[in-house]
Amino acid sequence: MATAARGTGIREPVQRVEVDVTFLRMAAPPESPAPDLPPGAVVQRVATCSVPFYRYLYDTVGRDYLWWLRRTVPDTEIAMLLARPEISIHVLVQGGEPAGFYELDRRGGEYGINLAYFGLMPHAIGRGAGRALLRHAIDAAWAEAPRVLTVNTCTADHPRALPNYVEAGFRITRTVRELWPVPLRLGLPIPERLRAG
């Protein structure tokens, strides 16, 4: 266990986590037909996403994959982010409840769009929705004719994340090692394989 300074100058206990982050890009839209969403499933763009709903999506999808950074961001900052026209939240709804989501970030301007977050709720994993939701995200981004579409994943993510991105048409550009100071107060499960000394 170590300590790290927060923006307030207060030091708190953290677990240092070592991950390999892989950056990928797609230079042209896929030519293959898109897979169908599961029966009864739809993807809805959230016109005005509230902070509590965003936190529910982010926390539930990301809990098992060490999505920690935005858990440390104050509500006011999350609200400002969600209010930006360059950010959009898209939710997979199945059986009347959220089954996953993705976030598109256009803050790169004319250069491109970043698939900032993507994932399924735990109850939806392994039920055939992942490939279709990923393709929906890809098609939604390319409908805006960006120069490039980017995404990144890491060794804390689901083991199928990187292969799924590559199968969808993304190409790896680089992989870097990062050391994350994950605050213990978040209560996130940290796999032993990721713990740094």
Buried (B, 14 or more C-beta within 10 A) or exposed (E): EEEEEEEEEEEBEBBBBBBBBBBBBBEEBBEEEEBEBBEEBEBEEBEEBEBEBBBBBBBBBBBBBBBBEBBBEEEEEBEEBBEEEEBBBBBBBBEEEBBBBBBBBBEBEEEBBBBBBBBBBEBBBEEEBBBBBBBBBBEBBBEEEBEBBBBBBBBBBBEEBBEBBEEBBBEBEEBEEEEBBBBBEBEBEBEEEBEEE
